[in-house]
Amino acid sequence: MRARQTGLTLVELMVALVVGLAVIVAALSTYLSSGSSSRINSQITQMSEDANAALSLLRTHIAMAGYSHPTGLTATGELSKYYNGKAIFGCQNGLDNTSTGNYIGPNNAILTCNSGNPSSAETLIVLYEADASNTIPTSTGAGSDCLGNTAALMADGTTYLAENRFFLNSSGSLSCLGNGNKFPQPVVDNIADFSVLYGVAGTDSSSGTSVPLKVAQQYLTASQVGDMATGMWNQVVSVRICVVVRSEDDALDAPMTSYTDCHGQQQTPTTWGTPAKPDRRSYRRFTSTVALKNRIS
């Protein structure tokens, strides 16, 4: 008898190839989807970390605004303190050229702001007594500014006053300039926008003297609060900070059409990088409100 031939027919071979290709395509699709999801999750995590770092840093310094060690009691039974100067100040368009090299300091020097429309140069200035407990002390035990440098020494020769300026630099980093250094340094990267609103309290004149109340009645921009000499800065009892954080790298399949900045304006990302490429980074806005405890206590 003739031996029977064994093996696959052409139809069976084709069916096997089709099934195999289907399995490979499904596995490849799952792998690519998993990789894309992992990349997006990584970028979202990075954005949250950057936002937390920026807001935590700002909240820490703002909460200390106006702090100084007590020196006794006033005639009305309230605590008096060594430093009674400005606690906080801001410029919606940054400081003008005549003020950038000056500091408010213990002499309550007057700074002036640039005029014009809101811009990315917005500056927040926070002042407080710096010591070994509320700042990272220097090697000599002195109080430090936001960059870890020795803060300015006041008239008594033992008290240090930190004056820290926070702003957004041209590279998209939240930066700080302290009065212990002549050069600002970036502290948090990937910040697309930075803005501040100031909670202004009313005043009570029933006693014949205008006394600031403790609760914010309205939130105003730095320009609306006024200049340093005649503005309502002594009535600021809280600060609302806003940052727009962007992902460090592309996180979207297509360029984002627009996002809302801290000023409530719609912004459209275009290109970025070298060479320039469509902007597929993600943008998210974060806000936080901080009470000036040394002002309302």
C-alpha positions as CSV (number, residue, x, y, z in Angstrom):
1,M,0.0,0.0,0.0
2,R,1.2,3.5,-0.8
3,A,2.2,5.4,2.4
4,R,-0.1,8.2,3.4
5,Q,1.4,11.7,3.2
6,T,1.1,13.9,6.4
7,G,1.5,17.7,6.9
8,L,-0.5,20.9,6.5
9,T,-2.6,21.9,3.6
10,L,-2.2,25.3,2.1
11,V,-5.5,26.4,3.6
12,E,-4.4,25.3,7.1
13,L,-1.1,27.1,6.7
14,M,-2.8,30.3,5.7
15,V,-5.2,30.1,8.6
16,A,-2.3,29.6,11.0
17,L,-0.5,32.6,9.6
18,V,-3.6,34.8,9.9
19,V,-4.1,33.7,13.6
20,G,-0.5,34.3,14.4
21,L,-0.5,37.7,12.9
22,A,-3.6,38.6,14.8
23,V,-2.0,37.6,18.0
24,I,1.2,39.6,17.2
25,V,-0.8,42.7,16.3
26,A,-2.8,42.5,19.5
27,A,0.3,42.1,21.6
28,L,2.1,45.0,19.9
29,S,-1.0,47.2,20.3
30,T,-1.1,46.4,24.0
31,Y,2.6,47.1,24.4
32,L,2.4,50.5,22.6
33,S,-0.7,51.5,24.6
34,S,1.0,50.5,27.8
35,G,4.1,52.5,26.9
36,S,2.0,55.6,26.0
37,S,0.0,55.3,29.2
38,S,3.2,54.9,31.2
39,R,4.7,58.0,29.6
40,I,1.6,60.1,30.2
41,N,1.4,58.9,33.9
42,S,5.1,59.8,34.3
43,Q,4.5,63.3,32.9
44,I,1.4,63.8,35.1
45,T,3.4,62.7,38.2
46,Q,6.2,65.1,37.3
47,M,3.7,68.0,36.9
48,S,2.2,67.2,40.3
49,E,5.6,67.1,42.0
50,D,6.6,70.4,40.4
51,A,3.4,72.0,41.5
52,N,3.7,70.7,45.0
53,A,7.3,71.9,45.2
54,A,6.4,75.4,43.9
55,L,3.3,75.9,46.1
56,S,5.0,74.4,49.2
57,L,8.0,76.7,48.8
58,L,5.8,79.8,48.4
59,R,3.4,78.8,51.2
60,T,6.3,78.4,53.6
61,H,7.7,81.8,53.0
62,I,4.3,83.6,52.8
63,A,3.2,82.1,56.1
64,M,6.3,83.7,57.7
65,A,5.6,87.2,56.3
66,G,5.9,89.8,59.0
67,Y,7.4,87.5,61.6
68,S,9.7,89.0,64.2
69,H,10.5,88.1,67.8
70,P,8.4,89.7,70.5
71,T,9.9,92.5,72.6
72,G,7.1,93.1,75.1
73,L,3.5,94.3,75.3
74,T,1.9,97.5,73.9
75,A,-0.3,99.8,75.9
76,T,-3.4,97.8,74.7
77,G,-1.9,94.5,75.8
78,E,-0.8,93.3,72.4
79,L,2.6,91.8,71.7
80,S,5.1,94.2,70.2
81,K,7.9,92.9,68.0
82,Y,11.3,94.0,66.9
83,Y,10.6,94.4,63.1
84,N,7.4,96.3,62.3
85,G,8.2,97.2,58.7
86,K,6.6,95.9,55.5
87,A,5.6,92.2,55.6
88,I,4.7,91.7,51.9
89,F,4.8,93.6,48.6
90,G,4.2,92.8,45.0
91,C,4.6,94.2,41.5
92,Q,2.3,92.9,38.8
93,N,4.8,93.7,36.1
94,G,8.0,93.4,38.0
95,L,10.3,96.0,39.6
96,D,11.5,98.9,37.5
97,N,15.2,99.4,36.7
98,T,15.7,101.9,39.5
99,S,14.5,99.4,42.1
100,T,15.9,96.1,41.1
101,G,19.1,96.6,43.0
102,N,17.5,98.0,46.1
103,Y,15.9,96.3,49.1
104,I,13.1,97.4,51.4
105,G,15.2,96.3,54.4
106,P,14.9,97.7,57.9
107,N,14.8,101.2,56.6
108,N,11.5,100.6,54.8
109,A,12.9,101.8,51.5
110,I,10.3,102.5,48.8
111,L,10.4,100.3,45.7
112,T,8.6,101.2,42.5
113,C,7.0,98.8,39.9
114,N,6.9,98.7,36.2
115,S,3.7,100.0,34.6
116,G,1.8,98.4,31.7
117,N,-0.2,95.3,31.1
118,P,0.1,92.1,33.2
119,S,3.2,90.1,32.2
120,S,5.3,87.1,33.2
121,A,7.5,89.4,35.2
122,E,5.2,89.4,38.2
123,T,7.1,89.7,41.4
124,L,6.2,88.7,45.0
125,I,8.3,90.1,47.8
126,V,8.2,88.6,51.3
127,L,9.9,89.9,54.4
128,Y,10.4,88.3,57.9
129,E,12.9,87.9,60.6
130,A,15.2,84.9,59.7
131,D,16.7,82.8,62.5
132,A,18.0,79.3,63.0
133,S,14.5,78.0,63.7
134,N,12.5,79.2,60.6
135,T,15.3,79.0,58.0
136,I,18.3,76.8,57.3
137,P,21.1,78.4,59.4
138,T,24.4,79.2,57.8
139,S,27.7,77.9,59.0
140,T,27.9,80.7,61.5
141,G,24.3,80.1,62.8
142,A,22.9,83.2,61.0
143,G,19.4,83.3,59.5
144,S,19.3,82.8,55.7
145,D,17.3,84.0,52.7
146,C,15.5,81.8,50.2
147,L,18.8,80.6,48.6
148,G,20.5,79.7,51.9
149,N,22.7,82.8,52.0
150,T,23.1,85.0,55.1
151,A,20.2,87.4,55.3
152,A,20.7,91.1,56.0
153,L,21.7,92.1,59.5
154,M,19.5,94.6,61.2
155,A,20.5,97.5,63.4
156,D,20.8,95.5,66.7
157,G,23.6,93.5,65.2
158,T,22.0,90.1,66.1
159,T,18.7,90.0,64.1
160,Y,18.5,89.0,60.5
161,L,15.9,90.1,58.1
162,A,15.1,88.0,55.0
163,E,13.7,89.7,52.0
164,N,12.9,87.2,49.3
165,R,11.7,88.0,45.7
166,F,9.8,85.3,43.8
167,F,9.3,85.6,40.0
168,L,9.2,83.6,36.8
169,N,12.4,83.8,34.7
170,S,12.6,83.8,30.9
171,S,13.4,80.1,30.9
172,G,10.1,79.1,32.6
173,S,11.5,78.5,36.1
174,L,10.1,79.9,39.4
175,S,13.1,81.8,40.7
176,C,14.1,83.6,43.9
177,L,16.4,86.4,44.7
178,G,17.3,86.9,48.4
179,N,18.9,89.9,50.1
180,G,21.9,87.7,50.9
181,N,22.9,87.4,47.2
182,K,23.0,89.6,44.1
183,F,22.0,86.9,41.6
184,P,18.6,85.1,41.4
185,Q,18.5,81.3,41.1
186,P,15.8,79.0,39.7
187,V,14.1,76.9,42.4
188,V,11.4,75.0,40.5
189,D,11.4,74.3,36.7
190,N,8.6,73.7,34.2
191,I,6.5,76.7,35.3
192,A,4.6,78.3,32.5
193,D,2.8,81.1,34.5
194,F,3.0,82.6,38.0
195,S,0.5,85.1,39.5
196,V,-0.5,86.4,42.8
197,L,-3.7,87.9,44.2
198,Y,-3.8,89.7,47.6
199,G,-6.6,89.4,50.1
200,V,-7.3,92.9,51.4
201,A,-9.2,93.4,54.7
202,G,-11.3,96.5,55.5
203,T,-10.6,98.9,58.3
204,D,-12.3,99.9,61.5
205,S,-12.3,103.6,62.4
206,S,-14.7,103.5,65.3
207,S,-11.9,104.3,67.8
208,G,-10.8,107.3,65.8
209,T,-7.8,105.5,64.3
210,S,-8.0,103.3,61.1
211,V,-7.3,99.8,62.2
212,P,-7.1,96.9,59.7
213,L,-9.6,94.1,60.2
214,K,-8.6,90.4,60.1
215,V,-10.7,89.0,57.2
216,A,-10.1,89.6,53.5
217,Q,-13.0,91.4,51.9
218,Q,-11.6,91.2,48.3
219,Y,-8.8,89.8,46.3
220,L,-6.8,92.3,44.2
221,T,-3.9,92.3,41.9
222,A,-0.7,94.0,43.0
223,S,-1.5,97.0,40.8
224,Q,-5.0,97.3,42.4
225,V,-3.6,97.2,45.9
226,G,-1.5,100.2,45.0
227,D,2.1,101.4,45.1
228,M,4.3,100.8,48.1
229,A,4.0,104.3,49.6
230,T,0.2,104.8,49.5
231,G,-1.2,101.4,48.7
232,M,-3.2,99.1,51.0
233,W,-0.3,96.7,51.8
234,N,-0.8,97.0,55.5
235,Q,-4.3,95.6,55.0
236,V,-3.2,92.5,53.2
237,V,-4.1,89.5,55.4
238,S,-3.9,86.6,52.9
239,V,-2.3,85.7,49.5
240,R,-3.7,83.6,46.7
241,I,-0.9,82.1,44.5
242,C,-1.3,80.5,41.1
243,V,1.1,78.5,39.0
244,V,0.6,76.9,35.6
245,V,2.8,73.8,35.4
246,R,3.7,72.1,32.1
247,S,5.0,68.6,31.6
248,E,8.8,68.3,31.0
249,D,8.3,66.4,27.7
250,D,5.5,65.6,25.3
251,A,2.6,63.9,27.0
252,L,-0.2,64.2,24.5
253,D,-0.9,62.5,21.1
254,A,-1.8,65.8,19.6
255,P,-0.8,69.5,20.4
256,M,-3.0,71.0,23.1
257,T,-5.4,73.6,21.5
258,S,-5.3,76.0,24.5
259,Y,-5.1,76.3,28.3
260,T,-6.1,78.9,30.8
261,D,-3.3,80.9,32.4
262,C,-3.3,82.4,35.9
263,H,-4.8,85.7,34.5
264,G,-7.8,83.9,33.1
265,Q,-6.6,84.3,29.5
266,Q,-6.6,81.5,26.9
267,Q,-3.1,80.6,25.7
268,T,-2.3,78.5,22.7
269,P,1.0,76.5,22.8
270,T,2.8,76.5,19.4
271,T,6.3,75.1,19.2
272,W,9.1,74.3,21.6
273,G,12.6,72.8,21.7
274,T,15.6,72.8,19.4
275,P,14.8,72.2,16.6
276,A,11.3,73.5,17.1
277,K,8.5,70.9,17.1
278,P,4.7,71.1,17.8
279,D,4.0,71.5,21.5
280,R,2.4,68.3,22.8
281,R,3.2,69.0,26.4
282,S,0.4,69.1,29.0
283,Y,-0.5,72.2,31.0
284,R,-2.3,72.4,34.4
285,R,-3.2,75.2,36.7
286,F,-2.7,75.0,40.5
287,T,-3.8,77.5,43.1
288,S,-3.4,77.9,46.9
289,T,-4.4,80.5,49.5
290,V,-2.2,81.3,52.4
291,A,-3.2,83.4,55.5
292,L,-0.7,85.9,56.8
293,K,-0.8,84.6,60.4
294,N,1.6,87.2,61.7
295,R,-0.7,89.9,60.3
296,I,-4.1,88.5,61.6
297,S,-2.9,87.2,65.0
